[in-house]
Amino acid sequence: MPFPLPDLGGFYGGAPGQNGVGPGGGVTATLGANGTWVGPLDLVPIIGGSGGAGCGFDGGGGGGAIVIASSGSISVPGGINTIGSSSACIPGSGSDGAIRLVANSIIVSGSLNAAVARLEAPLGNVAYTGTGVVPVVATINPVIVPVNPPTISITSIGGYQAPSATGATWKTVDLLLPTQIPDPIAVVVQGNNLPAGAQASLSFSGSPATASPTTAALSGSSSTTFYVSGLNRSAVTVIFAVATFNPALIASNLKQSGPDAVAKVEVAAALGQPAKYRFLRSDGSEVSAARVAPELRHILGM
């Protein structure tokens, strides 16, 4: 396991000969490289420091991610530190993390040691005479998750509306269709806030069914109809709706590099279930959500 450990919210340093972890992890592993802090400046979501790359030793862990919120006031006479760990590799230190303070009034006379700090209070209610990183001073940002992330859902099958409270468990049937419905069966898929160019498709579990067309374009809040043949009339079939799009279509300022760059975002839903996201490299392999650029995760409400 990489050492030193990161602070809470930070990322691990790289093992000997390995890149640092995180969106700004050090990438020249053979020589070591410092981590850099990468994240949204509004600190929603808040991201800690990235790890340094290892050389013959472990890279340093990233500094933490700290949010302190109060309905009253916050006073910092001492200090708040989110400093990255150093390493025997030079360079190879973890980057400093982030600090976000939110209150009706904020007084900072001490130190804020971080890559970025943000002080949020009503206009005129921040007093900063401290040291360390120069903070961003702003009014309170109420946004915790995006209001309109892209989603997809199945709205009807065979002319029967899908119940809104379905998909809670696989142990119950969400929609029971008459066996005499002839093929093809119309399945209506609804997209919401999908970027232009998104491609929707259906897949099936428990039945050798096929859909026509195999893919269909969705954009914004629009719907499309697939015509399904071959549904098993005597067993349960799970139908999945999937939309795939290039992440640059929803995050124009997205900066990605390295082996974990996301080439496609896949948003999927089974009947009645909330949308779920998968992130794919250009070769089709999956990128774990922890390695995805924070700007992209923020837009998707993650």
Secondary structure as UniProt FT lines:
FT   TURN            8..9
FT   TURN            16..17
FT   TURN            23..24
FT   TURN            29..31
FT   TURN            41..42
FT   STRAND          65..69
FT   STRAND          73..76
FT   STRAND          79..81
FT   STRAND          98..102
FT   STRAND          105..108
FT   STRAND          111..113
FT   STRAND          116..120
FT   TURN            123..124
FT   STRAND          126..128
FT   STRAND          131..132
FT   STRAND          136..138
FT   STRAND          151..157
FT   TURN            158..159
FT   STRAND          160..161
FT   TURN            164..165
FT   TURN            170..171
FT   TURN            179..180
FT   STRAND          185..192
FT   STRAND          194..205
FT   STRAND          210..212
FT   STRAND          216..220
FT   STRAND          223..229
FT   TURN            233..234
FT   STRAND          238..245
FT   HELIX           247..249
FT   TURN            252..253
FT   TURN            259..260
FT   STRAND          264..270
FT   TURN            271..272
FT   STRAND          276..280
FT   TURN            282..283
FT   STRAND          286..287
FT   HELIX           289..291
FT   HELIX           294..299
FT   TURN            300..301
//
